[in-house]
Amino acid sequence: MRALRRTLLALGAAVVIAGVVRLRGSGGTPPQRGGWRELPEDELV
């Protein structure tokens, strides 16, 4: 009986932690600078 309670407690804690991580997200704001830019013709050669 004690092992069953511990198992249920561990599963419940894992569900709560997974829910918090999912709600908070992992990304944040995307970068505001950088990325692709159009190259001038002299840089293409």
N, C-alpha and C positions, 0 to 999 in steps of 0.2 A: 504494500500500500504506500509506503514511504517513497519507493522508487517511482511509482506512478505520479505522485504529487510533484516530485522534483522534475520529472519529465514534462508534465503539463506546465509547470512554472517556467521552465527553460523555453518551451515552445511559445508561451505567451510573451515572454520577454523578447524573443526573436521577432515575433510579429510586430510588437510595439516599436522596436528599433528599426525594423525594415520600413514601417509606415512613416516614421519620423524622417528617415533618410530620403524616402521617396517624395514626401511633401516638401522638404527643404530643397531638393534638387541638388545637382552637382555642378551645374554649369555657371550660373551667374550671368553677368552681362557679356555679350560678345565683344570682341575687340573693336574699338572705334577707329583705329588707324591701321595702316598696313594693308596687305592683301594684294590683289592683282592690280596692275596698272598698265596702261597702253604704252608700248615702247615706240620711241621715235625711229624713223627709218634708218638713221645712221647706226643705231644699236642692233639692228637686225642682221647685219652682215658679220 
